[in-house]
């Protein structure tokens, strides 16, 4: 059984597409105005916004919102909101605001072949350490959901650039501008002989994967971990499901190529709030090394450089030091995409911004295979507005 497969894909009707796609739920967590504008734009129209739970809103009416999500999914299924495309892939092209085009294939992955733990040896692995505390809220959202949509980006390391890039385009299914500066999104059906040819290239790619490491989760790992947890719970409740082809065994993802020149790895910066900046910086200074890698810091009154770790990437040493300080003295940490946003937030009282260096994507698979997953929130694929928007759906309950 192939670990990346075609899916029975649901696409909203043409007349609903304009307001349907919204950005990944874990974006703009420190910018609630973004989600307020999204809600105002969508209003009561059918939209992915009504069947996801943005993390920026998780603290409000959680149980009521989850019940509303489940009801809305059922309504969308019964009201004919979707067109159905059985046993298919979708080839997608995302035109970013820069004009660059990012290519991918939407399908499903076998959750039996995925493990998010630090020392995983499965064909599908996380890139960054999973924060297990973030999994239960997503499990609560997925557990009773009849359908899924996805913001998960899966990466292959195809240096030949033949797996995705040589995919032929079938019927065009959507072609639209994304709201709030997300750029443009187009999608084409891939089925029949063209899907067969993709499957042949996929088999060849997987056969050459070093140490059996085929795919890395580039974005949305906590959502994929929630899907894995839900599947394991289903098997506990009904052991007969083990080895079956139940739809919840699979999770929808978009597969992209790490070696596509468009792929840009951006660092995820740290914002620490509710602290005395002088005390925090003094505490961090005790962990610094003269020859370590540089981390820039900024407050409302100035900035400087700290050096951490013996390697080229200092995040783990910095993160450990921040966690230790916050546990002892209080305060909070947030993870920010975009240097400009981090610098703006650094002007707030009691706040320190830490700007992280970029990690080289060519080292990603080798580093994970050799040392296990990277520290949590190490990198981001592009800027926040370039994240995947929810569009395709599939049923996950029989």
N, C-alpha and C positions, 0 to 999 in steps of 0.2 A: 504494500500500500504506500503510494507516494506521500511524502510529508507536506508537499505543497500541491494543491489540487484546484481543479475547477469548482465552481460553486453554483448553487441555484440563487442567482442574484436578483434582487428587487431594485428597480430604479423608479423614482417618482415620475408621474406623468409630466409630459412636456410643459404644460401650463403651470405646473407647480414648482418648476426648477429654480425660478429666480430667487425665491426666498427660502429654498430648502437648505442649501449647504451652510453650515456654520463651523467655525474653527474648533480645534481640539479643546476638550473641556478643561485641560490643565494649563491653558494659556491665559495671560493677563490676570493672574490671581491677585496682583496688587493694584489692578486698575479696574475697579468695579464699573466705572463709567463705560468701559468698552462693552461689557455685557448688558448694561442698561440700554445702550444704543442698539445693540443686537436685538433685544426684546422689543424695543420700539419699532425697529425696522420690520421685524417679522410680524408683530401684532398677533392676530388670531389665525393667520394663514398656516396651512400645513407646513411644517418645517422640522428639520432635525433638532432645532433648539428645544422643541417641546418633548423630545424623547432622549435628551441627555441631561446631565446634571453638572453644570459648570462648577469647578472647585471654588471659584470666587463666591458662590452662593451656597456652599455646603452647610454653613452654619445656620441657615434659615429654613424652618419647616421641612426638615429632612424627610420624615416618614410620609408626610402629606405629599411632598413633591415626588417621591418614588411611586406612590400609589397613582398619582396623576400620570406619570410616565408610562406605567403599565397600561392604564386605561386608554391613553392616547395611542399607544402602539396597536392595541386591539381595534380601536376605531379606524386607524389608518388601514389595517389589513381588511376590515370588513367593508370599508367605504370605497375600495377600488383606487386608493391613492397610488398604488404601485403597478408598474409593468414587470412581468416576470421573464427572466432569461435563464432557462435551466442549463446546468452543466457547462458553464461558460467562464471565461476570464474577461476582464475589462482592461484594455490598454489605455493608459491615461497620459496626458501631457499637461503639465502645470506650467503656465507661463508666469514667471515671477515679475515683480514690478521692474526689475532690472532688464527685462526682456529675455532672460535666459529661460530655457525650457527644461523642466525636470520630468523624466519619463519613468513610468512604473507599470506594473501588472497587478491588478486586484484579483485575489483568489483567497483560498483558505489554507491554514496550516493545521497540522495534527498536533494537538496539545500533548499527546503522549511523547512527542519528540522534542518537547520544550521543557527546560528547567531553568528557573531564575536564580537558583542558589549560587553562591560564590564559586564553588568548585565544580560546577556542572561540566559533564562530558558529553552531553546530548548534541544532536545535530543542530538544534536551535538554542541559542543561549542569550542571556541578557548581556548588554554591554556595560551597564553600570549596576552598582549594588542596589538591590531592591529594598525600599523602606517598607518593612512588613506592616507597619501601622497604617499605611495608606491603602492596603488591600481590602480590609473589611468594608469600608464605605462603598467601594466599587462592587464588591460581592453582593452587598445589599441591593444595589441597583440592578445588577445582572440576573440575580437569582430568579426573580419572577417575570423577567422580560421575555415576551414571545419572539422578539426580533433583536438583532444587533446591527449597529452601524459601527464604523471603526475609524480611529485616527492612528492606528498602529502602522509604523513604517518598518518593514523588515529589509535588511541589507544583505545582498550577496556580494562576494568579492570576485567579480568577473572581470579580470584584467583584459580578456580578449574582447570584451564589450559586444558579445554576440547573443547573450541570453535574452535580454529585454530589447536591446536596440534593433535587432533584426525581426521583431514581431510585425507581421502584416496587419493592417487595419481593415476591419470589416465595417459593418454598419455604424455610423456615428450615432451615439445615444444621447450625448449632451454636449453643449458648447456654450459656456456662459461666463459672465463676469462674477467674481466672488465679492461679497460685501466687505466693507471696512478695509479696503486696500489689500485684499488677498490675491489680486491678480486674476488670471484667466484659467479656466479648467475645461478641458475637452476629453471625451471618452469614447472609445470605439469597442464594439463587440468583438471578441475573439473566441470562435468556436469551430467545430468541424475540423477540417484538415489543417487550418492554421494553428488551432489549439494543439493538434497532434504534433505538429512540428515544434511548437514551443516545449511540449512535454519531452520530446527527444533531446532538445538542447539542455533542458533542465536535468535530465538523467545523466548526460555527459558531464555537466558542471558538478553535480553532486558526487559522481564517481571520482573526480579529481580533487575533491575537497581535502585539505590537509587535516589529519587527525579526526576526520569525520565531522569537522566543524563547518557546516554549510551556510548557516544564516545567523546573523546577529540582529537583535532588536535595536534599531536605531532610535525609535521614538514610540512612546505608548507602552513601555514595559509593564507599568503597574496595571494597566487595563488588561494586558495579556495575562499577567499573573492572576488577576481576578477571574478571568475566564478559566484558567487552569484550576484554580481553587474550586470554582463551581463544578467543574467536571469531576474532580476528585470526590467532592461531596455527593454528587449524583451516584457515583460508583459505590460509595459507602452505603447509601440508602438502598441501592439495588445492585448487588454484586453481579447479576446477570449482564449488566451493561459493559463490564470489562471485556475488551476486545471487539465490542460492537461498533457499528458505524453510526451511532447516535449523532444527530446534528450538533449537540453541545460539545462533542469531542473536538470540534473544529472551531477555529476563530478566523474571522475575516481580517486580512491585512493587505497592505500595498507593498509589493516587492520592488525595491529599487537597487540600483547598482552603485556600490561604494565608489567605483572607479569612473563613474560618469563625471566629467569635468565640472558639471554644474553643482555637484554635491559640495557644500561648504560646511565645514565643522566650525561652529561658533562656541566659544567658551560660555559657561553659565556663571554669572557673577553672584556674589553673596552680598546681601544687605542685612546688617545686624542692627536691630532697633531696641530702644528701651534700655540702653546701657550708658555708662560713663565712658566715653571714647578713650580718655587718657588711661583709665584702669585696664580696659580691654587691650589696647595697644601695648601697654607695659607687660601684660600677661603673655601676649603672643610673642613678644620679644624674647622671652625666655626659651622659646622653641626654635628660634632662628639660628641659621648657620651662615657664616660669612660667604661660603661658596655655593649656597643653595640657589634654587631657581627663584626669580623675582615675582612678587605679588604687589601690585600697586594698591594703596589704600587712600581713601578720601573721606573727609568730614566737612562740615560747614565752614571750618576755619583753615583748612589746608589739606595737604596730602604728603605721601612719602612712599617708601619701599620697604617691604619685609622680604626676607629670603628663607625659604623652607625646603627641606628635603635634600637628598643627595642626587636625585635624578633630575631629568629635564622638566618634570611636571610636579608641582608642589602641592597639589590639591589635598592629597590624603593627610599630610602633616598639618596643613591649615585647618581642614575640616575637623580633625581630631582635637586640635587646640581650641577651636571655636565651641565645639560640643562640650568640652570640659569646662570652659569658662561659663557658658550659659547654664549648665547644670548647677554650678556653684553659686552664681550671682544673679541669675534671671536674665530676662531679655528674650528676644525672638529673632529667628533668622528666616529670610526669604530668598528665593532663587530667581534671578532676574535675567531675562534675555535682552541683550542690547546695552551697550556701554552708555549711551545717552540717557537711558532711563535710570540706570544705576547712579550716574553722576547727579541727576536731578534729585533723586531720593536722598543722596548723601547730604544735601543741604538742610535736611530736617534735623531738629534738635535731638540729641541722643542717638545719632545714627552714624554708622561707619559702613562705607561701601568698599568691597574688596574686588578688584578687577583681575580676572584669571587669564593666563595665556592660552593660546590656541593649542590643541592637540593635533598632531599630524595623522590624517586618516589612513595613510599607507601603513601605519603601525598597528591599526586597530585590531585586526584579527589575530596577528602574531602576539600582541600584548595579552589579549584575553586567553588565547590558547596556552601561553607560557605562564601567566601569573594569575589567571582568574579575572573576574569582572573588575572594572575600574570603580573608583569611589563614586558614590551617588552624585547625580547632577554634575557630571564632568563636562559634558558637551551637549550642544544642540545642533540639529541639522538645520542650518539657516536661522533667520531671525523669527521672532514670534509670529508675525503676519504671514510667514511662508510655511507655517505648519499645515498639516493635512486638514482639510475640511471634510466633515461627514457628508457623504452623499449616498453611496451604495448601501444596501441593507440585505439581510438574509434572515430566514426564520431559524431560531435555535431551539424551539420546542416542537416536537413532532405533531 
